[in-house]
Amino acid sequence: MRHLVTAALPYANGPLHIGHIAGAYLPADIFARYLRLRGREVLFICGSDEHGVAITLRAFQENTTPQAIIDKYHPLLEQSLRGMGISMDFYGRTSDPLHHEVSQRLFLRLLEKGWLEKRSVEQFWDPQAQTFLPDRYIVGTCPHCGYEEAYGDQCEKCGALLAPTDLRNPRSRLTGAVPEKRTSEQYYLRLDALQPKIEAYVRCQTWKPNVGPVIENWLKAGLAPRAITRDLSWGVPVPLPEMQSKVLYVWFEAPLGYISISQRWAQSIGEPERWKDFWKSPDTHITHFIGKDNIVFHTIIFPAVLMAAEEGYTLPAAVPANEFLNLEGQKLSTSRRWSIDIHEYLKAAPHRVDELRFVLTALMPQTKDRDFTWEEFATRINNELVATLTNLIHRILTLLWRYGGEAGVTPPDYLLQARAEAARTVAAKIEAYDFSGALEDILHLAQVANKSLTESAPWHKPQGEALSIVASYADLLAALGTLLEPFLPVRVAPSLRAQIGVELFPWERLEEPTPLISHVRLKDSPQPLVVKLSSEELQHLRAQLFPTASTSASSAPMEYISIEDFQKVQLRVVTIRAAERVPKADKLLKLTIESADGIHTVVSGVAQHYSPEELVGKQAVWVANLAPRSLRGIQSEGMLLFAEDREGRLVRVAPESPVTPGSLVK
């Protein structure tokens, strides 16, 4: 059986954090490494997702171009993944001209087969910018919960899925203008007509317990046609003369990146047709590793596109989606600096990559959300990785070195049976996508061996007998050198194999209760594979990596002030009359505000959350008697108040209805 393993294409608009690794990339790597050890033919691919509104919004916020954004983050994403030991055979990108070619050809194929229909639809138009507005370029009041900063596709407060036209009081994020409704022609994929084919496909698959119900709920509700094109300048152009101002929707073209990246891989090895072995062969098993927010796209929509093309594409056999990893009880968010970014971790602790892989595997959110804490990070390393596993290895190697460093190996039957059984159960759990459980089984094997070694007490025996006892455990170490390879491949497993002079074994050998080696010889004095994480090192890592700028109030100790202290603060409502970006300062806006005593200037760090146009004419709360200070050469008088929502977005604090500028807040 041939295997194609994919991991979700990360958006090239920001760095990767620990949640991304635990959610998709680490499980994909463990699975791919295991399959290779079984002798399977494996292609493991990934790449940057470089289109869509997320990219254009980041470019808009940073006053740059989408191309500049993706060129900045694409190499950072690959470096982060490879630094974490993610063993991709090829890492591509969706800005690749080959990807555009593949996506456009599939679009035309669906059009030819009658699975697309053109519709005239009402969309929002910005009269000032003279452009149609994608859903995320629009904010307004949620019709469900009344949240005033809901996006055009989803309310971040109540979670409701929306269409831009559902919003009350919509406004453009580009200019702040009230958008107009205009008619635009778009192509729609007939998912409703494809539903029987999709149902037949999904009924033949076995889904994880957190995946199946999501699919069933969508099918029960009935699939509806979905827009496959959109009015946007950044993306894969629609390959029709009359649609030159439109691009393919990212939900359609991004998954096709798996195919285009496979094709680019085949070209890179000098076998351009080799990709077909993985995409057009019944002997190939395709596994997509993703987060739970992508379940529908990989289990319904992407298979629907492949089926509609009628070109013999192999459909996904498994989509083992993971839930989310939280950080210290809160949702991970790079935008509000509540994250541990991988490139920063690799700089701060390059010698502890396997340790992070170990902890993230133990905490992997396989069927429910899990929580990462620094306390558990240290506990898992010290009490499990070191105390249970690597201490056993170091004890055996140290004793072996003490008694001469070389001996014949005759492992007892009970250790051979324990190792074989562990190899079989670890394999079964990996194949069932239970990576945390597989790691636990390896730890259990180490516990059995620890107990056995302690009970045999070779240190109380004559040297010859002691050497024979200790050497009998060398076969187990040889097995661990392979058993640990999918989980700790960066330093721990290779170092173990190097110390005892063995190579990787075929996994099937581990499942047989027969010796792997008959002789062991140590060349050098053994070195610990992992050392304990001291409290000083933990504090150093926290100081370098743990969020500080946006730490939530719930996690910080409350400091009380007196009523007299509070009465010293003068809060007034002001109207923002003008706004502009501060040159060479990505986060700063220069705001001109009107109060009762005249016009003032405030420099505010909200440029990544608001465009200047969004704030003009709006009211805000001003700390009027804060001492002025100079920011980037501009005298800033006081400050405006913004609240931080759950996603880290700053939201303007303002009165419920307009009041006279200068009104006192009591």
C-alpha positions in Angstrom: 0.0 0.0 0.0 1.3 3.4 -1.0 0.6 6.4 1.3 0.2 10.1 0.6 0.3 12.1 3.9 -0.6 15.8 3.9 -0.7 18.4 6.6 -2.9 21.5 6.5 -1.4 24.2 4.4 -0.6 27.1 6.8 -1.6 30.6 6.0 1.4 32.7 5.0 0.3 35.6 7.1 1.9 34.9 10.4 4.2 32.5 12.3 3.3 29.0 13.5 2.6 28.4 17.2 2.5 25.3 19.4 -1.2 24.8 18.6 -0.5 24.4 14.9 2.2 21.8 15.6 0.1 19.8 18.0 -3.0 20.1 15.8 -1.7 19.0 12.4 2.0 18.9 11.7 3.3 16.7 14.6 0.7 14.0 14.1 1.3 13.9 10.4 5.1 13.6 11.0 4.7 10.8 13.6 2.4 8.9 11.1 4.7 9.4 8.1 7.9 8.3 10.1 6.1 5.2 11.4 4.9 4.2 7.9 8.5 4.6 6.5 9.7 2.3 9.3 7.2 -0.3 8.1 8.7 -0.1 4.7 5.7 1.6 3.1 6.2 4.0 0.1 5.3 7.4 1.6 5.0 10.9 0.2 4.6 13.6 2.9 3.8 17.0 1.5 2.8 20.4 2.8 3.1 24.1 1.7 2.1 27.6 2.3 -1.5 28.8 1.6 -0.9 32.2 0.1 -4.2 33.4 -1.1 -7.4 34.7 0.4 -8.6 37.6 2.5 -6.4 36.7 5.5 -3.4 37.6 3.4 -4.8 40.8 1.9 -6.0 42.0 5.3 -2.6 41.5 6.8 -1.1 43.4 3.9 -3.7 46.2 4.4 -3.0 46.4 8.1 0.8 46.6 7.5 0.4 49.0 4.6 2.2 46.7 2.2 1.4 44.2 -0.5 0.2 40.6 -0.3 3.3 39.5 -2.2 5.5 41.1 0.4 3.5 39.3 3.2 3.8 35.8 1.7 7.5 36.3 0.8 8.1 37.1 4.4 6.2 34.3 6.0 6.6 31.4 3.5 10.3 30.7 4.4 9.6 31.3 8.1 6.9 28.6 8.0 9.1 26.0 6.3 12.0 26.8 8.6 9.8 26.4 11.7 8.4 23.0 10.5 11.8 21.6 9.6 13.3 22.9 12.8 10.7 20.9 14.7 11.8 17.8 12.8 8.7 17.6 10.5 10.0 15.3 7.8 8.2 16.6 4.8 9.4 15.3 1.4 8.4 18.6 -0.2 7.2 22.0 1.0 5.5 24.1 -1.7 3.4 27.2 -2.0 0.1 28.1 -3.7 1.6 31.2 -5.4 3.5 28.7 -7.6 2.4 29.2 -11.3 1.9 25.4 -11.4 -0.7 25.7 -8.7 -2.5 28.4 -10.7 -2.5 26.2 -13.7 -3.9 23.2 -11.8 -6.6 25.2 -10.1 -7.7 26.9 -13.3 -7.8 23.7 -15.2 -10.0 22.0 -12.6 -12.3 25.0 -12.6 -12.8 24.7 -16.4 -13.2 20.9 -16.0 -16.1 21.4 -13.5 -17.6 24.0 -15.8 -17.4 21.6 -18.8 -19.0 18.8 -16.8 -21.9 21.0 -15.8 -21.2 21.2 -12.0 -20.9 25.0 -12.0 -23.6 27.6 -12.6 -23.5 31.3 -13.0 -25.6 33.4 -10.6 -26.2 37.1 -10.2 -25.9 37.9 -6.5 -26.1 41.0 -4.4 -22.8 42.0 -2.8 -21.5 45.0 -0.9 -19.7 47.7 -2.8 -17.5 50.4 -1.3 -18.5 53.7 -3.0 -15.4 55.5 -1.9 -12.9 52.7 -2.8 -14.9 51.8 -5.9 -14.6 48.1 -5.2 -16.6 45.1 -4.2 -15.9 44.1 -0.6 -15.0 40.5 0.4 -16.8 39.3 3.6 -13.9 40.1 5.9 -13.7 43.6 4.6 -17.0 44.3 6.1 -18.0 44.8 9.8 -21.3 45.6 11.3 -23.8 44.6 14.0 -24.5 40.8 14.4 -28.2 40.1 13.9 -28.0 37.3 16.5 -26.2 38.9 19.5 -25.9 42.6 18.7 -22.1 42.6 18.7 -21.2 45.7 16.8 -17.8 44.5 15.3 -19.0 41.3 13.6 -17.3 40.3 10.4 -19.1 39.7 7.2 -18.6 35.9 7.4 -18.8 35.2 11.2 -19.5 36.9 14.5 -16.5 36.5 16.7 -18.6 37.0 19.8 -21.4 34.4 19.4 -19.8 32.3 16.7 -22.8 32.6 14.2 -22.0 32.1 10.6 -23.1 35.1 8.5 -23.4 36.5 5.0 -22.3 40.1 4.7 -25.8 41.1 3.8 -27.0 39.7 7.2 -25.1 42.5 9.1 -27.0 45.5 10.5 -25.3 48.8 10.0 -22.5 47.4 7.8 -19.4 49.5 7.1 -16.3 49.0 5.0 -13.1 48.2 6.7 -11.2 50.0 3.9 -12.8 53.4 4.1 -15.4 53.3 6.9 -18.1 54.1 4.3 -21.5 52.6 4.4 -21.5 50.0 1.6 -24.0 49.8 -1.2 -25.6 46.6 -2.6 -24.7 45.9 -6.1 -25.2 42.9 -8.4 -22.2 40.7 -9.2 -22.0 37.6 -11.3 -20.3 34.6 -9.6 -20.0 30.9 -10.4 -21.4 28.4 -7.8 -20.4 24.7 -7.3 -23.6 22.6 -7.3 -22.9 20.8 -4.0 -26.7 20.1 -3.8 -26.5 18.0 -7.0 -23.3 16.3 -5.8 -24.8 15.3 -2.4 -25.7 11.8 -3.4 -22.1 11.1 -4.5 -20.7 12.7 -1.4 -23.0 10.6 0.9 -22.0 7.4 -0.9 -18.3 8.3 -0.3 -18.6 9.3 3.4 -20.7 6.3 4.3 -17.8 4.0 3.1 -15.2 5.7 5.4 -14.4 5.3 9.1 -14.2 8.7 10.8 -12.8 9.7 14.2 -15.5 10.3 16.8 -14.9 14.1 16.6 -15.1 14.1 12.8 -18.1 11.9 11.9 -20.8 14.0 13.6 -19.6 17.2 11.9 -20.0 15.5 8.5 -23.4 14.1 9.4 -24.8 17.5 10.6 -23.8 19.1 7.3 -25.4 16.3 5.2 -28.6 16.3 7.3 -29.0 20.0 6.8 -28.6 19.5 3.0 -25.8 20.9 1.0 -26.3 24.1 -0.9 -24.5 25.6 -3.9 -21.4 27.4 -2.8 -19.7 30.4 -4.6 -16.5 29.2 -6.2 -15.4 32.7 -7.4 -15.2 36.1 -5.7 -14.4 39.7 -6.3 -10.8 40.1 -5.2 -7.6 41.1 -6.8 -5.3 38.7 -5.0 -5.6 35.0 -5.8 -5.8 32.6 -8.7 -7.6 34.5 -11.6 -10.8 33.0 -12.9 -9.8 31.7 -16.4 -12.7 33.2 -18.3 -12.5 36.5 -20.3 -15.7 37.9 -18.8 -14.4 37.2 -15.2 -11.0 39.0 -15.3 -11.7 41.0 -12.1 -12.4 37.9 -10.1 -10.4 35.1 -8.5 -11.1 31.5 -7.4 -12.3 31.2 -3.8 -9.6 30.0 -1.6 -11.7 27.2 -0.2 -11.7 25.7 -3.7 -8.1 26.3 -4.8 -6.2 25.8 -1.6 -6.9 22.0 -1.2 -5.9 21.6 -4.8 -2.5 22.7 -3.5 -2.0 19.1 -2.4 -2.1 18.0 -6.0 0.0 20.9 -7.4 2.6 20.4 -4.7 2.7 16.7 -5.5 3.3 17.6 -9.1 6.1 20.0 -8.2 7.7 17.3 -6.0 7.6 14.9 -9.0 9.3 17.4 -11.2 11.9 18.1 -8.5 12.9 14.4 -8.5 13.0 14.3 -12.4 9.9 12.1 -12.7 7.1 14.5 -13.8 4.4 11.8 -14.0 5.2 10.2 -10.6 2.5 12.3 -8.8 -0.1 10.1 -10.5 1.0 7.1 -8.4 -0.3 9.0 -5.4 -3.4 10.7 -6.9 -4.7 8.3 -9.5 -4.1 4.9 -8.1 -6.4 2.6 -6.0 -3.4 1.4 -4.2 -2.8 4.7 -2.5 -4.1 5.6 0.9 -4.5 9.4 1.3 -4.5 10.9 4.9 -5.1 14.6 5.5 -4.0 15.9 8.9 -5.9 19.1 9.8 -7.5 21.0 12.6 -11.2 20.7 13.4 -12.0 24.0 11.6 -11.1 22.4 8.3 -13.2 19.2 8.6 -15.9 20.1 6.2 -13.5 21.3 3.5 -11.5 18.0 3.5 -14.3 15.5 4.0 -17.1 17.0 1.9 -16.0 19.9 -0.4 -12.6 18.7 -1.6 -13.8 15.1 -2.3 -16.8 16.6 -4.1 -14.5 18.6 -6.4 -12.4 15.5 -7.1 -15.5 13.4 -7.9 -17.0 16.2 -10.0 -13.8 16.4 -12.2 -14.4 12.7 -13.2 -10.7 12.2 -13.8 -10.0 9.2 -11.6 -8.6 11.0 -8.6 -8.1 9.0 -5.5 -10.3 10.3 -2.7 -9.1 10.8 0.9 -9.2 7.6 3.0 -8.8 9.3 6.4 -9.1 12.9 7.8 -7.9 12.5 11.4 -8.7 16.1 12.4 -7.6 17.2 15.9 -9.3 19.7 18.2 -7.6 22.8 19.6 -4.7 23.2 22.0 -5.2 26.1 24.4 -2.5 28.0 26.3 -2.9 28.5 30.0 -6.7 28.2 29.7 -7.1 30.6 26.9 -7.4 30.3 23.1 -4.1 30.6 21.3 -3.9 33.9 19.3 -0.8 35.3 17.6 -2.5 38.6 17.0 -2.9 39.3 20.7 0.5 37.7 21.5 -1.1 34.8 23.5 1.0 32.1 21.9 4.3 30.4 21.9 5.6 30.9 18.4 7.8 28.0 17.0 10.5 30.1 15.4 11.0 31.9 18.8 11.1 28.6 20.7 13.7 27.3 18.3 15.9 30.3 19.0 15.4 30.1 22.7 15.7 26.3 23.2 17.3 24.7 20.1 18.5 21.8 22.2 15.0 21.0 23.5 13.1 20.3 20.3 12.4 16.7 21.2 11.2 17.8 24.6 8.6 20.0 23.0 7.6 17.2 20.6 7.2 14.9 23.6 5.0 17.3 25.6 2.9 18.2 22.6 2.4 14.5 21.8 1.3 13.8 25.3 -1.1 16.8 25.2 -2.3 16.3 21.6 -5.9 17.4 21.3 -7.0 14.2 19.5 -10.7 14.2 20.4 -11.1 17.2 22.7 -9.5 20.5 23.4 -6.4 20.3 25.6 -4.5 22.9 27.6 -0.7 23.6 27.5 0.8 25.1 30.7 4.4 25.8 31.5 4.0 23.9 34.8 2.9 20.8 32.9 5.7 21.3 30.3 8.2 21.0 33.1 6.4 18.1 34.8 6.1 16.0 31.6 9.8 16.5 30.8 11.1 15.8 34.3 8.7 13.1 35.6 8.0 11.2 32.3 10.6 11.8 29.6 13.6 12.0 32.0 12.5 10.0 35.1 10.8 7.2 33.3 12.4 6.9 29.9 15.8 8.5 29.4 17.0 7.8 33.0 16.4 4.1 32.2 18.5 4.3 29.1 21.3 6.2 30.9 21.3 3.8 33.8 21.8 0.8 31.5 24.5 2.5 29.5 26.4 3.8 32.5 26.4 0.4 34.2 27.5 -1.2 30.9 30.4 1.3 30.7 31.3 0.7 34.3 31.6 -3.1 33.8 33.7 -2.8 30.7 31.5 -1.4 27.9 31.3 -4.6 25.8 29.5 -7.9 26.1 27.3 -10.5 24.4 23.6 -9.8 24.5 21.2 -12.5 25.7 17.8 -10.8 26.5 15.4 -12.8 28.7 12.2 -14.0 27.1 9.9 -11.8 29.3 11.7 -8.6 28.0 11.5 -9.8 24.4 7.8 -10.5 24.8 7.2 -7.1 26.5 9.0 -5.3 23.7 7.2 -7.2 21.0 3.8 -6.6 22.6 4.6 -2.9 23.1 5.7 -2.6 19.4 2.4 -4.1 18.3 0.2 -1.9 20.5 2.2 1.2 19.6 1.7 0.4 15.9 -2.0 -0.2 16.4 -2.5 3.1 18.2 -0.5 5.0 15.6 -2.6 3.5 12.8 -5.7 4.5 14.8 -4.3 8.1 15.1 -3.9 7.8 18.9 -0.5 9.2 19.1 -0.7 10.1 22.8 -1.7 6.6 23.6 1.2 5.2 21.6 3.6 7.3 23.5 2.1 6.1 26.8 2.7 2.5 25.7 6.4 3.2 25.2 6.6 4.8 28.6 4.9 1.8 30.1 7.5 -0.5 28.5 10.2 1.7 30.1 8.5 1.3 33.5 8.5 -2.5 33.1 12.2 -2.4 32.3 13.0 0.0 35.2 11.3 -2.3 37.6 13.0 -5.3 36.2 16.5 -3.7 36.4 15.9 -2.5 40.0 14.8 -6.0 41.1 17.8 -7.7 39.4 20.2 -5.2 41.1 23.3 -6.0 39.1 25.3 -3.5 41.2 25.1 -6.1 44.0 26.5 -8.9 41.8 30.1 -9.9 40.9 31.3 -7.9 37.9 31.0 -10.8 35.4 27.4 -11.6 36.4 26.6 -7.9 36.6 27.9 -7.3 33.1 25.8 -10.1 31.7 22.6 -8.8 33.4 23.1 -5.2 32.2 24.0 -6.3 28.7 20.7 -8.3 28.5 18.9 -4.9 28.4 20.9 -3.6 25.4 18.5 -5.4 23.1 15.7 -3.2 24.6 17.7 -0.1 24.0 18.2 -1.1 20.4 14.4 -1.5 20.1 13.9 1.9 21.7 16.2 3.5 19.1 13.5 2.6 16.5 10.4 2.9 18.7 11.2 6.5 19.6 12.1 7.5 16.1 8.6 8.7 15.1 8.3 10.8 18.3 11.8 12.0 19.2 13.7 12.0 15.9 15.7 15.2 16.2 18.2 14.2 18.9 17.0 11.6 21.4 16.5 8.5 19.1 19.5 9.2 16.8 21.8 9.8 19.9 20.6 6.5 21.5 21.3 4.5 18.3 24.7 6.2 18.0 25.7 5.3 21.6 25.0 1.6 21.1 26.0 1.4 17.5 22.8 0.3 15.8 20.7 1.5 12.9 17.0 1.8 12.5 15.2 -1.6 12.4 12.2 -2.5 10.3 9.2 -2.1 12.5 8.1 -5.7 11.9 11.4 -6.9 13.6 10.3 -5.1 16.8 7.0 -7.0 16.8 8.8 -10.4 16.8 10.0 -11.7 20.3 13.4 -12.5 19.0 16.7 -10.7 19.7 17.7 -7.7 17.6 21.4 -7.7 18.5 23.7 -10.3 19.9 26.6 -8.1 20.9 27.0 -4.5 22.2 30.1 -2.3 22.5 30.2 1.3 23.7 32.9 3.5 22.2 32.6 6.4 24.5 31.4 7.3 28.0 27.6 7.6 27.9 26.0 11.0 27.9 22.4 11.7 29.2 20.0 12.0 26.3 17.8 14.5 28.2 18.6 16.5 31.3 16.0 17.8 33.7 14.4 21.2 33.2 15.6 23.3 36.1 13.4 25.9 37.6 15.9 28.5 36.4 15.7 27.3 32.8 11.9 27.2 33.0 11.8 30.8 34.2 14.2 31.8 31.5 12.0 30.2 28.8 8.9 31.8 30.3 10.6 35.2 30.2 11.6 34.8 26.6 8.5 33.1 25.2 5.5 33.6 27.4 3.1 36.4 26.5 3.5 39.5 28.6 2.1 42.4 26.6 -1.5 41.1 26.4 -1.7 38.9 29.5 -5.4 38.7 30.5 -6.7 40.3 33.6 -7.9 36.9 34.8 -4.3 35.6 35.0 -2.8 38.7 36.6 -3.1 39.6 40.3 -5.6 42.3 41.0 -4.1 45.6 42.4 -6.7 47.8 44.0 -6.7 51.5 44.0 -8.7 53.9 46.2 -11.7 56.0 45.0 -9.5 59.0 45.5 -7.0 57.6 43.0 -9.7 56.9 40.5 -11.2 60.4 40.8 -7.9 61.8 39.6 -8.5 60.2 36.2 -10.5 62.5 33.9 -12.4 60.5 31.2 -14.2 62.5 28.4 -16.0 61.5 25.2 -14.4 62.9 22.1 -15.0 62.8 18.4 -12.3 61.6 16.1 -12.1 64.2 13.3 -9.0 63.0 11.4 -6.7 59.9 11.3 -3.6 59.0 9.5 -0.8 56.4 9.7 2.5 57.3 11.4 5.3 56.9 8.8 7.6 53.9 9.5 5.4 52.7 12.4 3.2 49.7 11.6 1.1 49.9 14.8 0.6 53.7 15.2 -2.1 56.1 14.1 -2.1 59.8 14.5 -5.6 60.9 15.6 -7.0 64.4 15.7 -9.8 64.5 18.3 -12.4 67.2 19.3 -13.2 67.8 23.0 -15.0 70.7 24.7 -11.8 72.8 25.0 -10.7 72.3 21.4 -8.7 70.1 19.2 -6.0 67.6 20.5 -3.6 65.0 19.0 -3.4 61.5 20.2 -1.0 58.8 19.0 -2.7 55.4 19.3 -1.3 51.8 18.7 -4.3 50.5 16.8 -3.2 50.6 13.2 -3.3 46.8 13.0 -6.9 46.8 14.1 -8.4 49.9 12.4 -7.8 51.7 9.2 -7.7 55.5 9.5 -10.9 55.7 7.6 -12.8 53.4 10.0 -12.2 55.8 12.9 -13.0 59.2 11.3 -16.3 60.6 12.7 -16.5 58.0 15.5 -16.6 58.8 19.2 -14.3 57.4 21.8 -13.4 57.7 25.5 -10.3 59.9 26.1 -8.1 60.0 29.2 -7.8 63.7 29.2 -5.4 64.4 32.0 -2.7 61.9 31.2 0.6 63.6 30.9 1.6 64.3 27.2 4.5 62.4 25.8 6.4 62.3 22.5 5.9 59.3 20.2 7.8 59.2 16.9 8.3 62.9 17.1 4.6 63.6 17.6 3.3 65.2 20.9 0.5 62.8 22.1 -2.0 64.3 24.5 -3.7 61.7 26.6 -4.9 58.3 25.3 -8.0 56.7 23.9 -9.5 53.6 25.4 -9.9 50.3 23.5 -11.0 46.9 24.9 -9.5 43.6 23.8 -11.9 40.9 22.6 -11.3 37.2 22.8 -9.5 37.1 19.5 -7.1 39.9 20.5 -8.8 42.5 18.4 -8.9 46.0 19.9 -12.4 47.4 20.0 -13.1 51.1 20.5 -14.7 52.1 23.8 -17.6 54.5 23.0 -20.9 55.8 24.3 -24.0 53.8 23.3 -25.4 56.9 21.5 -23.7 60.1 20.3 -23.0 62.8 23.0 -21.5 66.2 22.9 -17.7 66.2 22.5 -16.1 66.8 25.8 -18.8 65.2 27.9 -17.5 63.8 31.2 -17.6 60.1 31.7 -18.9 59.4 35.3 
